Amino acid sequence: RLSMAQRFIKGALQRRLYGSAASAPKAPAKLVLPAEVQVSKASNGVRVVTQESHSSLARIVCAVKAGSRYEDPSQRGASHCLRMATDLTQREARSFYLTSTLQQMAANISCTSSREHLIYTLEVPKSCVGDALPFFTGMLASQTFRPWEISDLLPRLEYEVGALAEQPDKRVVESVHYAAYRE
């Protein structure tokens, strides 16, 4: 004879087995292989790398050889300022217009930095690439760097430098790089 607890467990297990047996078999997932990477060179010497992503979003990335490694002592922090000034006023559009227009397109522009490169990224629905591309190229080539916008960035820059000083693991990496490359 089964105890009440044993009957409860047996019943729960049977319901679970019956429930899983009744479910319909799943169709195998459709495997989409990544498209081939295509490399070409534009007339101005810029190397263009493309790959189809089978997504509704397009991602356009521009890596500029302008990281902190290329700064001399009188230019320390210039690449960080450029990274933070990504969404400031351009010749064609003021900062507010740039931000609101990109938000209406569901687009995102960002910039990250490394020792070697500044990496600018535009993520936008494929249907809006043509509309967003002028803002992206303006961010790369025609920023105006208005004095009041730059002065607004200084507290953020000071905060980032201060935060770096408080993180010993990052200070070690900086010190090793400084010793290795004499920068």
C-alpha positions as CSV (number, residue, x, y, z in Angstrom):
1,R,0.0,0.0,0.0
2,L,1.3,3.5,-0.9
3,S,1.4,6.3,1.5
4,M,-0.4,9.6,0.8
5,A,2.9,11.3,-0.1
6,Q,4.0,8.5,-2.4
7,R,0.6,8.7,-4.2
8,F,1.0,12.4,-4.6
9,I,4.5,12.1,-6.1
10,K,3.5,9.2,-8.4
11,G,0.5,11.2,-9.6
12,A,2.6,14.3,-10.2
13,L,5.2,12.3,-12.2
14,Q,2.5,10.6,-14.3
15,R,0.9,13.9,-15.1
16,R,4.2,15.3,-16.1
17,L,5.0,12.3,-18.3
18,Y,1.5,12.4,-19.9
19,G,1.9,16.2,-20.5
20,S,5.2,15.8,-22.2
21,A,4.1,12.9,-24.3
22,A,1.1,14.9,-25.6
23,S,3.2,17.8,-26.9
24,A,3.7,18.1,-30.6
25,P,7.2,17.4,-31.9
26,K,9.1,20.6,-32.6
27,A,10.2,21.4,-36.1
28,P,14.0,21.5,-36.5
29,A,15.4,25.0,-36.2
30,K,16.3,26.6,-39.5
31,L,20.0,27.0,-39.6
32,V,21.1,30.3,-41.2
33,L,24.8,30.3,-42.1
34,P,26.6,33.6,-41.9
35,A,27.1,35.2,-45.3
36,E,30.6,35.5,-46.8
37,V,32.6,38.5,-45.8
38,Q,33.3,40.8,-48.7
39,V,36.3,43.2,-48.6
40,S,36.7,46.1,-51.1
41,K,38.5,49.3,-51.3
42,A,36.8,52.7,-52.0
43,S,38.3,55.3,-54.4
44,N,39.6,57.3,-51.4
45,G,41.5,54.3,-50.0
46,V,39.1,53.4,-47.3
47,R,38.7,49.6,-46.8
48,V,35.1,48.5,-46.8
49,V,34.1,45.2,-45.2
50,T,30.5,44.0,-45.6
51,Q,28.6,40.9,-44.5
52,E,24.8,40.2,-44.7
53,S,23.4,39.6,-41.3
54,H,19.8,38.4,-42.2
55,S,18.5,40.9,-39.6
56,S,16.1,43.8,-39.8
57,L,18.9,46.0,-38.4
58,A,21.9,47.3,-40.2
59,R,25.1,47.9,-38.3
60,I,27.7,50.2,-39.8
61,V,31.0,50.4,-38.1
62,C,33.9,52.8,-38.8
63,A,37.3,52.2,-37.0
64,V,39.5,55.2,-37.1
65,K,43.2,54.8,-36.2
66,A,43.0,57.5,-33.5
67,G,43.3,55.8,-30.2
68,S,45.3,57.0,-27.2
69,R,48.4,55.2,-28.5
70,Y,48.8,57.9,-31.1
71,E,48.6,60.9,-28.7
72,D,51.8,62.7,-27.7
73,P,52.1,64.0,-24.1
74,S,50.6,67.4,-25.1
75,Q,47.5,65.7,-26.5
76,R,46.7,63.3,-23.6
77,G,43.0,62.6,-23.4
78,A,42.1,63.8,-26.9
79,S,40.8,60.4,-28.0
80,H,38.6,60.3,-24.8
81,C,37.2,63.7,-25.6
82,L,36.4,62.7,-29.2
83,R,34.6,59.6,-27.9
84,M,32.5,61.6,-25.5
85,A,31.8,64.3,-28.2
86,T,30.2,61.7,-30.5
87,D,26.7,63.2,-30.4
88,L,27.5,66.9,-30.2
89,T,26.7,69.5,-32.8
90,Q,27.7,68.9,-36.4
91,R,27.9,71.2,-39.3
92,E,24.6,69.9,-40.7
93,A,22.7,69.3,-37.4
94,R,22.6,70.5,-33.8
95,S,22.9,68.1,-31.0
96,F,19.2,68.1,-30.1
97,Y,18.1,67.7,-33.7
98,L,20.6,64.8,-34.2
99,T,19.4,63.0,-31.0
100,S,15.7,63.4,-31.6
101,T,15.9,62.5,-35.3
102,L,17.9,59.3,-34.6
103,Q,15.5,58.3,-31.9
104,Q,12.5,58.7,-34.3
105,M,14.3,56.4,-36.7
106,A,15.0,53.9,-33.8
107,A,18.7,54.4,-34.6
108,N,21.6,54.3,-32.2
109,I,25.0,55.9,-32.7
110,S,27.9,55.2,-30.3
111,C,31.6,55.4,-30.0
112,T,34.0,53.2,-28.1
113,S,37.7,53.6,-27.8
114,S,40.8,51.4,-27.4
115,R,44.5,52.1,-27.4
116,E,44.5,51.7,-31.2
117,H,41.2,52.9,-32.5
118,L,38.1,55.0,-32.1
119,I,35.2,52.8,-33.2
120,Y,32.0,54.5,-34.3
121,T,28.9,52.4,-34.7
122,L,25.5,53.1,-36.2
123,E,22.7,50.6,-35.6
124,V,19.5,51.4,-37.6
125,P,16.6,49.6,-39.2
126,K,17.6,48.7,-42.8
127,S,14.7,50.8,-44.1
128,C,16.3,54.0,-42.5
129,V,19.9,53.5,-43.4
130,G,19.8,56.2,-46.1
131,D,18.3,58.7,-43.7
132,A,20.7,58.0,-40.8
133,L,23.9,57.8,-42.8
134,P,24.4,61.6,-43.2
135,F,24.4,61.9,-39.4
136,F,26.9,59.1,-39.1
137,T,29.3,60.7,-41.7
138,G,28.8,64.1,-40.0
139,M,29.9,62.6,-36.7
140,L,33.0,61.3,-38.4
141,A,34.0,64.3,-40.5
142,S,32.1,67.5,-39.6
143,Q,31.7,68.1,-35.9
144,T,31.9,71.7,-34.9
145,F,33.1,71.4,-31.2
146,R,31.4,74.4,-29.8
147,P,33.2,75.8,-26.7
148,W,30.1,75.5,-24.4
149,E,29.5,71.9,-25.4
150,I,33.1,71.0,-24.8
151,S,33.1,72.7,-21.3
152,D,30.0,70.6,-20.5
153,L,32.0,67.5,-21.2
154,L,34.8,68.3,-18.7
155,P,33.1,67.1,-15.5
156,R,32.4,63.8,-17.2
157,L,36.0,63.5,-18.3
158,E,37.2,64.3,-14.8
159,Y,34.9,61.7,-13.4
160,E,36.1,59.0,-15.8
161,V,39.8,59.8,-15.1
162,G,39.0,59.7,-11.3
163,A,37.1,56.4,-11.6
164,L,40.2,54.9,-13.4
165,A,42.4,56.0,-10.5
166,E,40.2,54.1,-8.1
167,Q,40.4,50.8,-9.9
168,P,43.7,49.0,-9.2
169,D,43.2,46.4,-11.9
170,K,42.9,49.0,-14.6
171,R,45.9,51.0,-13.2
172,V,48.0,47.8,-13.4
173,V,47.1,47.4,-17.1
174,E,47.9,51.1,-17.8
175,S,51.2,50.8,-16.0
176,V,52.3,47.7,-17.8
177,H,51.3,49.3,-21.2
178,Y,53.3,52.5,-20.2
179,A,56.3,50.4,-19.3
180,A,56.1,48.3,-22.5
181,Y,55.6,51.1,-24.9
182,R,57.1,54.1,-23.1
183,E,53.9,56.0,-23.5
